[in-house]
Amino acid sequence: MRAALLAFLLPGLILAQQRSPLTDGEHHGDPPYLLEEGWQPLLNGRDLAGWVGQDRNPPNEWYTTPGVFFDRLLAPTRLSGRKGPGSRIVNGPTGRTVNLVTEPKFGDMELYLEWMVSQGSNSGVYLHGLYEVQVFDSFGSTEPMKTSDAGGIYHRWIDSKPAGGSAPRVNVSRPPGHWQSFQIWFQAPRFDASGRKTSNARFLRVLFNGILVQEDVEVDGGTRAHMPIAEAPENPLMLQGDHGPVAYRNIYWRPLRPIVGR
């Protein structure tokens, strides 16, 4: 009896002592930075060190807070928090401020982050500052999904009209005021020795609240409202800050690893 119990418990004890080596691109319960090796935080839990406003005008009003407040009945279109050291960031008192950009630059990467929007609000996560995964209040929508819905790869803007992009496969949006998550596997564009682009950027996989919404989506240039920078092997990460109230937390990254199917 004792030997059988030990055999039953041993796998769990081993997993408790070491983080999972899985790279299968699936959701595994808790956020991946708690379960897997190599993840590095992009928020330090105190201030905005490592981040800068994209522009100087208007001023950068992003702030850190220990908690984000949402009132469904009295202020459904707002988010607020007590300014001070904290693990969450909010895009100012009105939800209309500059885009927030990392000082470090990244190439191929895996990105995990959590976000919250108020009712009807809008933001975006720009890999390389150029290629947007849409953040939007799509909760309750019964229309066919569009590139402008949450989890979509936003379209480009060419000759004054939208082009390309990829709508999410399904709508898995939670209500406004609830934390939601993206896990993104991103491959940077490739260039030869002369600087000529030889292959486009790709979103290999995007999980939205743990559900697959994008797979192997090629992006042949910067999507709408991207940073005014050129495509390159490495570029910063940008969070859109001028389209309505949004909060972010638990932003982690690691170098891209091959996805191993099981």
DRENPA-3360 file (N, C-alpha, C; in nm, 2 decimals, always signed):
BEGIN
1 = MRAALLAF = +0.08/-0.12/+0.00/+0.00/+0.00/+0.00/+0.09/+0.13/+0.00 ~ +0.19/+0.13/+0.09/+0.28/+0.24/+0.10/+0.35/+0.26/-0.03 ~ +0.40/+0.15/-0.09/+0.47/+0.16/-0.22/+0.39/+0.21/-0.33 ~ +0.26/+0.17/-0.34/+0.17/+0.22/-0.44/+0.14/+0.37/-0.42 ~ +0.12/+0.41/-0.30/+0.10/+0.55/-0.27/+0.22/+0.64/-0.32 ~ +0.34/+0.59/-0.29/+0.46/+0.66/-0.33/+0.47/+0.67/-0.48 ~ +0.44/+0.56/-0.55/+0.44/+0.56/-0.70/+0.34/+0.67/-0.75 ~ +0.23/+0.68/-0.69/+0.13/+0.78/-0.73/+0.17/+0.92/-0.71;
9 = LLPGLILA = +0.24/+0.94/-0.59/+0.27/+1.08/-0.56/+0.40/+1.13/-0.62 ~ +0.49/+1.03/-0.66/+0.62/+1.07/-0.70/+0.62/+1.17/-0.83 ~ +0.55/+1.14/-0.93/+0.55/+1.24/-1.04/+0.51/+1.38/-1.00 ~ +0.41/+1.39/-0.91/+0.37/+1.52/-0.87/+0.48/+1.59/-0.79 ~ +0.55/+1.51/-0.71/+0.66/+1.57/-0.63/+0.78/+1.61/-0.72 ~ +0.80/+1.54/-0.82/+0.91/+1.58/-0.91/+0.87/+1.71/-0.98 ~ +0.75/+1.72/-1.03/+0.70/+1.84/-1.10/+0.70/+1.96/-1.01 ~ +0.68/+1.94/-0.88/+0.68/+2.05/-0.78/+0.82/+2.10/-0.76;
17 = QQRSPLTD = +0.92/+2.02/-0.78/+1.06/+2.06/-0.76/+1.13/+2.12/-0.88 ~ +1.07/+2.10/-1.00/+1.13/+2.16/-1.12/+1.02/+2.21/-1.21 ~ +1.05/+2.32/-1.28/+0.96/+2.38/-1.37/+0.94/+2.29/-1.50 ~ +0.83/+2.30/-1.56/+0.80/+2.22/-1.68/+0.88/+2.26/-1.80 ~ +0.94/+2.16/-1.87/+1.01/+2.19/-1.99/+0.93/+2.20/-2.12 ~ +0.79/+2.19/-2.10/+0.70/+2.18/-2.21/+0.71/+2.31/-2.30 ~ +0.71/+2.29/-2.43/+0.71/+2.40/-2.53/+0.61/+2.36/-2.64 ~ +0.49/+2.31/-2.60/+0.40/+2.27/-2.70/+0.30/+2.37/-2.74;
25 = GEHHGDPP = +0.31/+2.49/-2.69/+0.22/+2.60/-2.73/+0.08/+2.59/-2.68 ~ +0.06/+2.52/-2.57/-0.07/+2.50/-2.51/-0.08/+2.57/-2.37 ~ -0.20/+2.59/-2.33/-0.23/+2.64/-2.20/-0.21/+2.53/-2.09 ~ -0.15/+2.56/-1.98/-0.12/+2.46/-1.88/-0.16/+2.50/-1.74 ~ -0.27/+2.58/-1.73/-0.32/+2.61/-1.60/-0.27/+2.75/-1.56 ~ -0.17/+2.76/-1.47/-0.12/+2.89/-1.42/-0.04/+2.95/-1.54 ~ -0.01/+3.08/-1.53/+0.06/+3.15/-1.63/+0.20/+3.08/-1.65 ~ +0.25/+3.09/-1.77/+0.37/+3.01/-1.81/+0.50/+3.06/-1.73;
33 = YLLEEGWQ = +0.50/+3.19/-1.69/+0.62/+3.23/-1.61/+0.63/+3.17/-1.47 ~ +0.52/+3.11/-1.43/+0.52/+3.04/-1.30/+0.56/+2.89/-1.32 ~ +0.54/+2.84/-1.44/+0.56/+2.70/-1.47/+0.68/+2.66/-1.55 ~ +0.74/+2.76/-1.62/+0.85/+2.73/-1.72/+0.97/+2.81/-1.69 ~ +1.08/+2.77/-1.73/+1.21/+2.84/-1.71/+1.23/+2.95/-1.82 ~ +1.31/+3.05/-1.78/+1.36/+3.15/-1.87/+1.28/+3.27/-1.89 ~ +1.16/+3.28/-1.82/+1.08/+3.40/-1.83/+1.14/+3.52/-1.75 ~ +1.14/+3.64/-1.81/+1.19/+3.76/-1.74/+1.09/+3.87/-1.74;
41 = PLLNGRDL = +1.07/+3.93/-1.62/+0.97/+4.04/-1.61/+1.01/+4.17/-1.68 ~ +0.91/+4.23/-1.74/+0.93/+4.37/-1.79/+0.87/+4.48/-1.71 ~ +0.80/+4.44/-1.60/+0.76/+4.53/-1.49/+0.83/+4.49/-1.36 ~ +0.88/+4.59/-1.29/+0.96/+4.55/-1.17/+0.87/+4.56/-1.04 ~ +0.74/+4.59/-1.05/+0.66/+4.59/-0.94/+0.66/+4.72/-0.85 ~ +0.74/+4.82/-0.90/+0.76/+4.94/-0.83/+0.73/+5.06/-0.91 ~ +0.80/+5.07/-1.03/+0.79/+5.19/-1.11/+0.80/+5.15/-1.25 ~ +0.82/+5.25/-1.34/+0.82/+5.23/-1.48/+0.96/+5.23/-1.54;
49 = AGWVGQDR = +1.06/+5.19/-1.46/+1.19/+5.18/-1.51/+1.20/+5.08/-1.62 ~ +1.27/+5.11/-1.73/+1.28/+5.03/-1.85/+1.17/+5.06/-1.95 ~ +1.08/+5.16/-1.93/+0.98/+5.20/-2.02/+0.99/+5.35/-2.04 ~ +0.95/+5.40/-2.16/+0.95/+5.54/-2.19/+0.83/+5.57/-2.27 ~ +0.78/+5.70/-2.26/+0.67/+5.74/-2.35/+0.72/+5.76/-2.49 ~ +0.64/+5.72/-2.59/+0.68/+5.73/-2.73/+0.71/+5.87/-2.77 ~ +0.62/+5.96/-2.72/+0.64/+6.11/-2.75/+0.65/+6.19/-2.62 ~ +0.69/+6.31/-2.64/+0.69/+6.41/-2.53/+0.57/+6.49/-2.52;
57 = NPPNEWYT = +0.49/+6.49/-2.62/+0.37/+6.57/-2.63/+0.25/+6.49/-2.68 ~ +0.15/+6.45/-2.60/+0.13/+6.50/-2.46/+0.22/+6.43/-2.37 ~ +0.23/+6.48/-2.24/+0.32/+6.41/-2.14/+0.28/+6.27/-2.11 ~ +0.37/+6.19/-2.07/+0.35/+6.05/-2.03/+0.28/+6.05/-1.90 ~ +0.15/+6.00/-1.90/+0.08/+5.99/-1.77/+0.06/+5.85/-1.72 ~ +0.12/+5.75/-1.79/+0.12/+5.61/-1.73/+0.17/+5.61/-1.59 ~ +0.11/+5.53/-1.50/+0.15/+5.52/-1.37/+0.14/+5.38/-1.31 ~ +0.21/+5.35/-1.21/+0.20/+5.22/-1.14/+0.10/+5.24/-1.03;
65 = TPGVFFDR = +0.04/+5.12/-0.99/-0.05/+5.12/-0.88/-0.05/+4.98/-0.82 ~ -0.09/+4.97/-0.69/-0.10/+4.83/-0.63/-0.23/+4.76/-0.67 ~ -0.33/+4.84/-0.72/-0.46/+4.78/-0.76/-0.54/+4.87/-0.85 ~ -0.61/+4.80/-0.94/-0.69/+4.87/-1.04/-0.84/+4.86/-1.00 ~ -0.91/+4.98/-1.00/-1.05/+4.98/-0.96/-1.14/+5.00/-1.08 ~ -1.25/+4.92/-1.09/-1.35/+4.94/-1.20/-1.48/+4.93/-1.14 ~ -1.57/+5.03/-1.18/-1.71/+5.03/-1.12/-1.81/+5.01/-1.24 ~ -1.86/+4.89/-1.24/-1.95/+4.85/-1.35/-2.08/+4.94/-1.36;
73 = LLAPTRLS = -2.13/+4.99/-1.24/-2.25/+5.07/-1.24/-2.23/+5.22/-1.25 ~ -2.14/+5.27/-1.18/-2.12/+5.42/-1.17/-2.02/+5.48/-1.27 ~ -1.92/+5.39/-1.31/-1.82/+5.45/-1.40/-1.77/+5.34/-1.49 ~ -1.85/+5.28/-1.57/-1.81/+5.16/-1.65/-1.71/+5.19/-1.76 ~ -1.69/+5.32/-1.79/-1.60/+5.35/-1.90/-1.47/+5.40/-1.85 ~ -1.44/+5.38/-1.72/-1.32/+5.43/-1.65/-1.25/+5.32/-1.58 ~ -1.12/+5.34/-1.56/-1.03/+5.26/-1.47/-0.96/+5.36/-1.39 ~ -0.93/+5.32/-1.26/-0.85/+5.41/-1.18/-0.77/+5.32/-1.08;
81 = GRKGPGSR = -0.67/+5.39/-1.02/-0.59/+5.32/-0.92/-0.52/+5.43/-0.84 ~ -0.47/+5.39/-0.72/-0.39/+5.48/-0.63/-0.25/+5.48/-0.68 ~ -0.20/+5.60/-0.73/-0.07/+5.61/-0.78/+0.03/+5.58/-0.67 ~ +0.13/+5.50/-0.71/+0.24/+5.46/-0.61/+0.30/+5.33/-0.66 ~ +0.40/+5.29/-0.58/+0.47/+5.16/-0.62/+0.37/+5.05/-0.63 ~ +0.37/+4.97/-0.74/+0.28/+4.87/-0.76/+0.31/+4.78/-0.88 ~ +0.24/+4.67/-0.90/+0.27/+4.58/-1.00/+0.18/+4.60/-1.12 ~ +0.09/+4.69/-1.12/+0.00/+4.72/-1.23/+0.03/+4.86/-1.29;
89 = IVNGPTGR = +0.00/+4.87/-1.42/+0.02/+5.00/-1.48/-0.11/+5.04/-1.55 ~ -0.14/+5.18/-1.54/-0.26/+5.23/-1.60/-0.23/+5.35/-1.69 ~ -0.30/+5.37/-1.80/-0.26/+5.48/-1.89/-0.33/+5.61/-1.85 ~ -0.30/+5.66/-1.73/-0.34/+5.79/-1.69/-0.48/+5.80/-1.64 ~ -0.52/+5.92/-1.59/-0.65/+5.94/-1.53/-0.76/+5.94/-1.64 ~ -0.74/+5.97/-1.76/-0.84/+5.97/-1.86/-0.83/+5.86/-1.97 ~ -0.73/+5.78/-1.96/-0.71/+5.68/-2.06/-0.67/+5.73/-2.20 ~ -0.61/+5.85/-2.20/-0.57/+5.91/-2.33/-0.43/+5.97/-2.30;
97 = TVNLVTEP = -0.33/+5.89/-2.32/-0.19/+5.94/-2.31/-0.10/+5.88/-2.41 ~ +0.03/+5.90/-2.40/+0.12/+5.85/-2.50/+0.13/+5.69/-2.50 ~ +0.18/+5.64/-2.61/+0.21/+5.50/-2.61/+0.33/+5.47/-2.52 ~ +0.34/+5.35/-2.46/+0.45/+5.32/-2.37/+0.54/+5.22/-2.44 ~ +0.67/+5.24/-2.44/+0.77/+5.17/-2.52/+0.88/+5.12/-2.43 ~ +0.92/+4.99/-2.45/+1.03/+4.94/-2.37/+1.16/+5.00/-2.42 ~ +1.25/+5.02/-2.33/+1.39/+5.06/-2.36/+1.47/+4.94/-2.43 ~ +1.46/+4.82/-2.38/+1.52/+4.71/-2.44/+1.45/+4.68/-2.58;
105 = KFGDMELY = +1.53/+4.62/-2.67/+1.48/+4.57/-2.79/+1.48/+4.42/-2.80 ~ +1.40/+4.36/-2.88/+1.38/+4.21/-2.88/+1.38/+4.16/-3.02 ~ +1.42/+4.04/-3.04/+1.41/+3.97/-3.17/+1.29/+3.87/-3.16 ~ +1.32/+3.75/-3.19/+1.22/+3.64/-3.17/+1.19/+3.63/-3.02 ~ +1.06/+3.62/-2.99/+1.03/+3.62/-2.85/+0.90/+3.55/-2.82 ~ +0.88/+3.50/-2.70/+0.76/+3.46/-2.64/+0.72/+3.57/-2.54 ~ +0.59/+3.61/-2.55/+0.54/+3.72/-2.46/+0.42/+3.67/-2.39 ~ +0.41/+3.70/-2.26/+0.29/+3.68/-2.18/+0.26/+3.81/-2.11;
113 = LEWMVSQG = +0.13/+3.84/-2.11/+0.09/+3.96/-2.04/-0.06/+3.95/-2.01 ~ -0.10/+4.03/-1.91/-0.24/+4.04/-1.87/-0.29/+4.18/-1.88 ~ -0.41/+4.20/-1.93/-0.47/+4.33/-1.95/-0.61/+4.34/-1.91 ~ -0.65/+4.47/-1.88/-0.79/+4.50/-1.84/-0.83/+4.62/-1.91 ~ -0.96/+4.62/-1.97/-1.01/+4.75/-2.03/-1.14/+4.78/-1.96 ~ -1.18/+4.91/-1.97/-1.31/+4.95/-1.93/-1.41/+4.92/-2.04 ~ -1.54/+4.95/-2.02/-1.64/+4.93/-2.12/-1.61/+5.01/-2.25 ~ -1.60/+4.94/-2.36/-1.58/+5.01/-2.49/-1.44/+5.05/-2.52;
121 = SNSGVYLH = -1.35/+5.02/-2.44/-1.21/+5.07/-2.45/-1.13/+4.99/-2.55 ~ -1.01/+5.04/-2.58/-0.93/+4.99/-2.69/-0.78/+5.02/-2.66 ~ -0.70/+4.92/-2.69/-0.55/+4.94/-2.68/-0.49/+4.84/-2.77 ~ -0.36/+4.82/-2.76/-0.30/+4.72/-2.85/-0.16/+4.69/-2.80 ~ -0.11/+4.57/-2.83/+0.02/+4.52/-2.79/+0.10/+4.51/-2.92 ~ +0.20/+4.59/-2.94/+0.27/+4.60/-3.07/+0.41/+4.53/-3.05 ~ +0.42/+4.41/-3.11/+0.55/+4.34/-3.11/+0.64/+4.42/-3.21 ~ +0.76/+4.44/-3.16/+0.86/+4.52/-3.24/+0.81/+4.66/-3.26;
129 = GLYEVQVF = +0.71/+4.71/-3.18/+0.65/+4.84/-3.20/+0.58/+4.85/-3.33 ~ +0.56/+4.74/-3.40/+0.51/+4.75/-3.54/+0.39/+4.66/-3.57 ~ +0.38/+4.55/-3.50/+0.28/+4.45/-3.54/+0.18/+4.43/-3.42 ~ +0.06/+4.47/-3.44/-0.03/+4.48/-3.33/-0.12/+4.36/-3.31 ~ -0.13/+4.31/-3.18/-0.23/+4.22/-3.13/-0.33/+4.31/-3.06 ~ -0.46/+4.31/-3.11/-0.56/+4.40/-3.06/-0.61/+4.37/-2.92 ~ -0.62/+4.48/-2.84/-0.68/+4.48/-2.71/-0.81/+4.56/-2.72 ~ -0.92/+4.50/-2.69/-1.05/+4.57/-2.72/-1.16/+4.50/-2.63;
137 = DSFGSTEP = -1.26/+4.58/-2.60/-1.37/+4.53/-2.53/-1.47/+4.46/-2.63 ~ -1.44/+4.34/-2.66/-1.53/+4.26/-2.75/-1.63/+4.17/-2.68 ~ -1.64/+4.19/-2.55/-1.73/+4.10/-2.47/-1.87/+4.11/-2.52 ~ -1.93/+4.00/-2.54/-2.07/+3.99/-2.58/-2.11/+4.01/-2.72 ~ -2.00/+4.04/-2.80/-2.03/+4.07/-2.95/-2.08/+3.94/-3.01 ~ -2.18/+3.95/-3.09/-2.23/+3.83/-3.17/-2.21/+3.85/-3.32 ~ -2.13/+3.95/-3.35/-2.10/+3.97/-3.49/-1.98/+3.88/-3.53 ~ -1.96/+3.85/-3.66/-1.84/+3.78/-3.69/-1.71/+3.86/-3.65;
145 = MKTSDAGG = -1.61/+3.78/-3.60/-1.49/+3.85/-3.55/-1.42/+3.92/-3.66 ~ -1.36/+4.04/-3.63/-1.29/+4.12/-3.72/-1.14/+4.14/-3.67 ~ -1.06/+4.20/-3.75/-0.92/+4.23/-3.71/-0.92/+4.33/-3.60 ~ -1.02/+4.41/-3.58/-1.03/+4.51/-3.47/-1.08/+4.45/-3.34 ~ -1.12/+4.32/-3.34/-1.16/+4.26/-3.21/-1.05/+4.21/-3.13 ~ -1.07/+4.19/-3.00/-0.96/+4.15/-2.91/-0.91/+4.01/-2.96 ~ -0.77/+4.01/-2.96/-0.70/+3.89/-3.01/-0.68/+3.89/-3.16 ~ -0.73/+3.99/-3.23/-0.70/+4.00/-3.37/-0.56/+4.05/-3.40;
153 = IYHRWIDS = -0.50/+4.01/-3.51/-0.38/+4.08/-3.56/-0.43/+4.19/-3.65 ~ -0.41/+4.31/-3.61/-0.47/+4.43/-3.67/-0.42/+4.44/-3.81 ~ -0.51/+4.51/-3.89/-0.48/+4.53/-4.03/-0.38/+4.64/-4.06 ~ -0.32/+4.64/-4.17/-0.23/+4.75/-4.22/-0.32/+4.86/-4.27 ~ -0.26/+4.98/-4.30/-0.34/+5.09/-4.36/-0.26/+5.13/-4.48 ~ -0.32/+5.10/-4.60/-0.25/+5.12/-4.73/-0.35/+5.20/-4.82 ~ -0.30/+5.31/-4.88/-0.38/+5.39/-4.97/-0.52/+5.42/-4.90 ~ -0.51/+5.46/-4.78/-0.62/+5.51/-4.70/-0.73/+5.41/-4.68;
161 = KPAGGSAP = -0.69/+5.28/-4.68/-0.79/+5.17/-4.65/-0.72/+5.06/-4.58 ~ -0.80/+4.98/-4.51/-0.74/+4.86/-4.44/-0.70/+4.75/-4.54 ~ -0.59/+4.68/-4.50/-0.54/+4.57/-4.58/-0.48/+4.47/-4.49 ~ -0.51/+4.34/-4.52/-0.46/+4.23/-4.44/-0.51/+4.22/-4.30 ~ -0.43/+4.17/-4.21/-0.47/+4.14/-4.08/-0.54/+4.00/-4.06 ~ -0.57/+3.96/-3.94/-0.62/+3.83/-3.91/-0.72/+3.84/-3.79 ~ -0.85/+3.81/-3.82/-0.94/+3.81/-3.71/-0.92/+3.70/-3.62 ~ -0.95/+3.71/-3.49/-0.94/+3.59/-3.40/-1.04/+3.48/-3.44;
169 = RVNVSRPP = -0.99/+3.36/-3.41/-1.08/+3.24/-3.45/-1.21/+3.24/-3.37 ~ -1.21/+3.28/-3.25/-1.33/+3.28/-3.16/-1.32/+3.40/-3.07 ~ -1.44/+3.44/-3.02/-1.45/+3.54/-2.92/-1.44/+3.49/-2.78 ~ -1.33/+3.51/-2.71/-1.32/+3.46/-2.57/-1.30/+3.57/-2.47 ~ -1.35/+3.69/-2.51/-1.34/+3.81/-2.43/-1.42/+3.80/-2.30 ~ -1.36/+3.84/-2.19/-1.43/+3.85/-2.06/-1.49/+3.99/-2.05 ~ -1.58/+4.01/-1.95/-1.64/+4.14/-1.94/-1.54/+4.25/-1.91 ~ -1.57/+4.37/-1.94/-1.48/+4.48/-1.90/-1.46/+4.48/-1.75;
177 = GHWQSFQI = -1.34/+4.52/-1.70/-1.31/+4.52/-1.56/-1.25/+4.39/-1.51 ~ -1.24/+4.29/-1.60/-1.18/+4.16/-1.57/-1.04/+4.15/-1.63 ~ -0.95/+4.09/-1.56/-0.82/+4.06/-1.62/-0.83/+3.96/-1.73 ~ -0.75/+3.98/-1.84/-0.75/+3.89/-1.95/-0.60/+3.87/-1.99 ~ -0.57/+3.76/-2.06/-0.43/+3.73/-2.09/-0.40/+3.70/-2.24 ~ -0.28/+3.74/-2.28/-0.23/+3.70/-2.41/-0.10/+3.62/-2.39 ~ -0.08/+3.51/-2.46/+0.05/+3.45/-2.47/+0.08/+3.44/-2.62 ~ +0.19/+3.49/-2.66/+0.23/+3.52/-2.80/+0.36/+3.46/-2.83;
185 = WFQAPRFD = +0.37/+3.38/-2.94/+0.49/+3.33/-2.99/+0.52/+3.41/-3.12 ~ +0.63/+3.49/-3.12/+0.65/+3.58/-3.23/+0.79/+3.56/-3.29 ~ +0.79/+3.55/-3.43/+0.91/+3.54/-3.50/+0.94/+3.67/-3.58 ~ +1.05/+3.73/-3.55/+1.09/+3.86/-3.62/+1.12/+3.84/-3.77 ~ +1.11/+3.95/-3.84/+1.14/+3.94/-3.99/+1.29/+3.90/-4.00 ~ +1.33/+3.84/-4.11/+1.46/+3.80/-4.14/+1.53/+3.89/-4.25 ~ +1.66/+3.92/-4.23/+1.73/+4.00/-4.33/+1.86/+3.94/-4.37 ~ +1.90/+3.96/-4.49/+2.03/+3.91/-4.53/+2.14/+4.01/-4.50;
193 = ASGRKTSN = +2.27/+3.97/-4.53/+2.38/+4.05/-4.49/+2.38/+4.20/-4.55 ~ +2.30/+4.22/-4.65/+2.29/+4.35/-4.71/+2.18/+4.43/-4.65 ~ +2.10/+4.37/-4.56/+1.99/+4.44/-4.50/+1.86/+4.42/-4.57 ~ +1.86/+4.34/-4.68/+1.73/+4.32/-4.75/+1.65/+4.22/-4.67 ~ +1.52/+4.25/-4.66/+1.43/+4.15/-4.59/+1.41/+4.03/-4.67 ~ +1.43/+3.91/-4.61/+1.41/+3.79/-4.68/+1.29/+3.71/-4.63 ~ +1.23/+3.74/-4.52/+1.11/+3.68/-4.48/+1.04/+3.78/-4.38 ~ +0.90/+3.77/-4.38/+0.82/+3.86/-4.30/+0.81/+3.81/-4.16;
201 = ARFLRVLF = +0.77/+3.90/-4.07/+0.74/+3.87/-3.93/+0.62/+3.77/-3.93 ~ +0.62/+3.69/-3.83/+0.51/+3.59/-3.81/+0.47/+3.58/-3.66 ~ +0.34/+3.57/-3.65/+0.28/+3.53/-3.52/+0.26/+3.38/-3.53 ~ +0.35/+3.31/-3.47/+0.34/+3.16/-3.48/+0.22/+3.11/-3.40 ~ +0.18/+3.18/-3.29/+0.07/+3.13/-3.21/+0.03/+3.24/-3.11 ~ -0.10/+3.26/-3.09/-0.15/+3.35/-2.99/-0.26/+3.28/-2.91 ~ -0.24/+3.27/-2.78/-0.35/+3.22/-2.69/-0.41/+3.35/-2.63 ~ -0.54/+3.35/-2.63/-0.62/+3.46/-2.56/-0.70/+3.39/-2.45;
209 = NGILVQED = -0.67/+3.43/-2.33/-0.73/+3.36/-2.22/-0.72/+3.21/-2.22 ~ -0.60/+3.17/-2.27/-0.57/+3.03/-2.28/-0.62/+2.95/-2.40 ~ -0.70/+3.02/-2.49/-0.76/+2.96/-2.61/-0.68/+3.01/-2.73 ~ -0.66/+2.92/-2.82/-0.59/+2.95/-2.95/-0.68/+3.04/-3.04 ~ -0.62/+3.16/-3.07/-0.70/+3.25/-3.16/-0.62/+3.28/-3.29 ~ -0.49/+3.26/-3.29/-0.41/+3.29/-3.41/-0.30/+3.18/-3.42 ~ -0.27/+3.14/-3.54/-0.17/+3.04/-3.57/-0.11/+3.07/-3.70 ~ +0.03/+3.08/-3.70/+0.11/+3.10/-3.82/+0.05/+3.21/-3.91;
217 = VEVDGGTR = +0.05/+3.33/-3.86/+0.00/+3.45/-3.93/+0.12/+3.53/-3.97 ~ +0.13/+3.55/-4.10/+0.24/+3.63/-4.16/+0.20/+3.78/-4.17 ~ +0.29/+3.87/-4.13/+0.26/+4.01/-4.13/+0.37/+4.08/-4.22 ~ +0.33/+4.14/-4.33/+0.43/+4.18/-4.43/+0.47/+4.33/-4.41 ~ +0.43/+4.39/-4.30/+0.47/+4.52/-4.27/+0.40/+4.57/-4.14 ~ +0.43/+4.69/-4.10/+0.37/+4.75/-3.98/+0.22/+4.76/-3.99 ~ +0.15/+4.73/-3.89/+0.00/+4.74/-3.88/-0.03/+4.89/-3.85 ~ -0.16/+4.92/-3.86/-0.20/+5.06/-3.84/-0.16/+5.12/-3.71;
225 = AHMPIAEA = -0.11/+5.24/-3.71/-0.07/+5.32/-3.59/+0.06/+5.26/-3.52 ~ +0.14/+5.20/-3.60/+0.27/+5.15/-3.55/+0.37/+5.26/-3.53 ~ +0.47/+5.23/-3.46/+0.58/+5.33/-3.44/+0.64/+5.37/-3.57 ~ +0.69/+5.49/-3.58/+0.76/+5.53/-3.70/+0.90/+5.48/-3.71 ~ +0.92/+5.35/-3.71/+1.05/+5.29/-3.72/+1.05/+5.18/-3.83 ~ +1.17/+5.15/-3.88/+1.18/+5.05/-3.98/+1.17/+4.91/-3.92 ~ +1.13/+4.81/-4.00/+1.14/+4.67/-3.97/+1.29/+4.64/-3.95 ~ +1.32/+4.55/-3.85/+1.46/+4.52/-3.81/+1.46/+4.39/-3.74;
233 = PENPLMLQ = +1.58/+4.33/-3.73/+1.59/+4.20/-3.65/+1.55/+4.22/-3.50 ~ +1.57/+4.34/-3.45/+1.53/+4.37/-3.31/+1.46/+4.50/-3.30 ~ +1.36/+4.51/-3.22/+1.28/+4.64/-3.20/+1.22/+4.63/-3.06 ~ +1.17/+4.74/-3.01/+1.10/+4.74/-2.88/+0.96/+4.69/-2.88 ~ +0.90/+4.67/-2.77/+0.76/+4.64/-2.74/+0.69/+4.77/-2.71 ~ +0.57/+4.78/-2.77/+0.49/+4.91/-2.74/+0.35/+4.87/-2.70 ~ +0.30/+4.94/-2.60/+0.16/+4.93/-2.55/+0.09/+5.06/-2.59 ~ -0.02/+5.05/-2.66/-0.10/+5.17/-2.70/-0.17/+5.23/-2.58;
241 = GDHGPVAY = -0.16/+5.36/-2.58/-0.21/+5.43/-2.46/-0.31/+5.54/-2.48 ~ -0.35/+5.57/-2.61/-0.43/+5.68/-2.64/-0.57/+5.65/-2.69 ~ -0.62/+5.52/-2.67/-0.75/+5.49/-2.73/-0.85/+5.45/-2.62 ~ -0.82/+5.48/-2.49/-0.92/+5.45/-2.39/-0.85/+5.39/-2.27 ~ -0.92/+5.38/-2.16/-0.86/+5.32/-2.03/-0.82/+5.18/-2.05 ~ -0.69/+5.15/-2.01/-0.64/+5.01/-2.01/-0.54/+5.00/-1.90 ~ -0.53/+4.88/-1.84/-0.43/+4.85/-1.74/-0.36/+4.72/-1.78 ~ -0.23/+4.71/-1.74/-0.15/+4.59/-1.77/-0.08/+4.54/-1.64;
249 = RNIYWRPL = -0.06/+4.41/-1.64/+0.02/+4.35/-1.53/+0.09/+4.23/-1.58 ~ +0.18/+4.17/-1.50/+0.24/+4.04/-1.53/+0.29/+4.04/-1.67 ~ +0.38/+4.13/-1.71/+0.43/+4.13/-1.85/+0.57/+4.06/-1.84 ~ +0.58/+3.94/-1.91/+0.70/+3.86/-1.91/+0.74/+3.82/-2.05 ~ +0.87/+3.80/-2.07/+0.91/+3.76/-2.20/+1.03/+3.66/-2.18 ~ +1.05/+3.58/-2.29/+1.17/+3.50/-2.30/+1.20/+3.48/-2.45 ~ +1.32/+3.44/-2.48/+1.36/+3.42/-2.62/+1.27/+3.30/-2.68 ~ +1.23/+3.31/-2.80/+1.15/+3.21/-2.86/+1.21/+3.08/-2.86;
257 = RPIVGR = +1.13/+2.98/-2.82/+1.18/+2.84/-2.83/+1.09/+2.76/-2.93 ~ +1.14/+2.66/-2.99/+1.06/+2.58/-3.09/+0.94/+2.52/-3.02 ~ +0.83/+2.53/-3.09/+0.70/+2.47/-3.04/+0.71/+2.32/-3.08 ~ +0.70/+2.23/-2.98/+0.71/+2.09/-3.00/+0.57/+2.03/-2.98 ~ +0.51/+1.98/-3.09/+0.38/+1.92/-3.08/+0.38/+1.79/-3.01 ~ +0.27/+1.76/-2.94/+0.26/+1.63/-2.87/+0.14/+1.55/-2.92;
% end
